[in-house]
Amino acid sequence: FDLQDWKEDLLPTYSPWAEEWTINDISRLVLRSSGFDQFDDSGAVWEAAKMLSTRLNGAFSSLRSSEPLSVEGIVERRPDGTIAQHIIFAVGGAHARARGGALSGLTQVGPTTIQRWIDLADQNDLIDDLLIHQSAEPNWYSLYKAFEVVRELCGGHRELERRDWCPTDLSRFTHTANFYRHSAAHPAQQHPPKGPMSLPEATNMIRGMVSAFLSERLQGAK
């Protein structure tokens, strides 16, 4: 399902994009980017691909609740059409999830939402940080860091609360997150919140906030 998400949201003609190649008689999904063209050796491409996949994992996590994908190796298509494999690494285990939605019969015009989010990250270091935080396995630390970046990008807490997409129970999230991310280090100073938010609730809340903010930024970028 997560591979299918990448196929549907990383369309050719806009960077980054995904293509299916046959490698050793096996169909594989290949991540491509115009940014790779500047590198002459596979090691540099590998480092760039790992960083790009981290940002993409954060974007897909926020938009589609996708599980993270790992870059497995580097391949090169030679002028004669043959494919050379330069680096091969093991891929992490997969996670099962339900996949909602259906394919649209409409043809995508212009870059997809994911591709536009990556473009925003290329232009803004804070948005880049936001996608990186969202790429991590959800925990109270990474979720709170993502919240802090959204708050800063909005211009502070008051400006964040003025957004119509700002959750009404935001304080419940911040109290819960602050308790769980600091309680081990400062147990005597922490008081558990009444009616704490669960980690899945918090994950969905932050994903929604990230998606709403980035959609707002895209509207402003038109």
N, C-alpha and C positions, 0 to 999 in steps of 0.2 A: 504494500500500500504506500509506503513512504517513497519507494522508488517511483511509483506511479505519480505521486505528487510532484516530484522533481520533473518528470517528463511533461506534465501538463502545465507547469508554471515556469519552466525554463525553456522557452521556445527559441528556435533559430532566428537569426537576423538581428537579435538583440543579445548583448553580453551581460551575464554569463548565460550559456544555453547548454542543453543536454541532447545528446544523440545516441542512437543505438548502433554499435559496431559489432561485427562478428570477429571475435578474437579466439583463435584456436578452436574454431567451429562452435563457439559458445557466444550467444548474444549477450552483450554487456552494455550497461548504460555508461556513457562517457561524458564527463563534465568538461566543457570547453569554455574558454574565456579569451577575449582579445588581449587581456593583460598578460597572458602567458607568452605572447609573441616576443616580448622584450628579452626573454631569457635564452641563453645559448646552451645551458647544461640542464640535465634532468633534475639535479639536486635543487636548483633554484626554483624550477617549476614545482617540485614536490612541496617545498616550503610555502610557496604562494598558494598552491592548491589546498593545503591543510588550513591556511588562514581563511581562504574563501569558503571552504566547506563549513568552517566554524560559524561564519557570519550567516551562511545559508541555513544552517541548522537552527540558528536563533530566529531567523525570519520565518521558516516553516513551522517552528514550534509555536510562534506567536499567532500566525495566521491560520494554520491548519491543525495544530496540536500534533504535528508529525514527530515521530521518534527520530533521533539523530542518525545520520548516515556517516560512514567512514570512507575516506579515500583509500583505495586499495593499492593503487600503483600508477605508474606513468606509462602511457603508450604514445607512440608516434606513428602517424600515417605518412609513409614515404611518398615521393612523387610518383613512383610506379604502382602505388596502391597497396603495397604490402605494409604490415604493421609490425613495429618493433616494440618490445616490452623492455623498459629500462629498469624499473624498480617495482617489486611486488612485495606487499606486506599483508599480514593477516587482517581480516575484517572482524569487527566486534559482533557479538550476538545480536539477533533480531528480537524485537518485541512485538507481540501481537496487539492489535487494536482494531476497533471498528472503523470503517471508512464511510463517511457520510457523503451525500451529494451525488450528482450524476453528471456525466459528460454533456456539455452543451453542444448543440449543432451549429452554433455560431463560430465563425472564424475570428480568432483574436487579432485585433488591429492595434499595433503599437506594443510596447513592452508590457509584460504582465506586472501585477502588483509586486510580486517578489523581486523582479528585475529592477523595478523603480525604487524599491526599498534599498537594494544593494547600491544603486546609484546615489541615493541620499547618504548612505554610509560612506561612500567614496568622498563625499563633499563635506562631511561633518564628523569629527572625531567622537563626539558624544553619542551620535546615532550608531557609529561603529561600535563603541563600548556597549551600547544598549543591546545590540544583536549578539555580541559576544556573551554578555550576562545571560541572555535568553537561551543560549546554546547549551548551557550547563544543565545537568540533572537537577530538576527543581528542588531547592532546599531554601531554608529561611534566609540564609545569607545572600544567595544569588537573587532571590526574589526581591529582597530589600534593596540590593544594589540597583536592580532594574528600576524599582520605584523611585529611588533617588535621582537616577538619570532622567526619567520622565519628568519628575518635579523640576529639575534644573532646566530642562529644555522648555518647559512651560513658563519659566520665569519666576518660580517660587511656589510655595504651598498655596497662597491665596489665589494666584493665577490658575493653579491646577484645579482648585475647588470651584472656580467659575466655569470650568468646562462642563457642558451638559452630559458628557460621558464619564465624568468623575464619579466613582462609586459612592453611595451614601454612607456605607459602612467602612470607609477608608481608615478611620481611627481604630476600628477593631483589627484591621490588618496590621497597622503599624505597631499597636500595642502587643499583639501576638508575636509578630516577627521580632520585635526588639527583645521580648522576653526569651524566646527560644534561641536567638543568635548570641545572646549575652549571658544567659543564665549559668552556663557551665563555668564561665570565667569569673563572674561576680554573683555567686548564688545568694549572698546575704543582701544584696542591693535590689534584687529582683522580686517582683510580686506577680504571680500568674494572673493573667486577665480573666475576668468573668466572661464565660461564654466564648472561649478562644476560637479563632478561625482554624479550620483544618488545613493541612497542607494542600490537598486537592482544590479546596475553595480558593485559597490564596493564589495557587498556580493559575486557575481560570481567571481570577480577577486581574492579575498582572498581565496575562496574555491579552485580555480584553483592553486594558489600558494602553499597552504598547501598540496594538493594532489600531486603536482609535487615534492615538497621537500621530502615528505615522500616516494614517489616512488624512488627518487634518493637515499635516505638513505637505503631503502630496497635493492637496487642494490649493494650498498657498503657493505651491511651486508652479502652478499652471500659468 
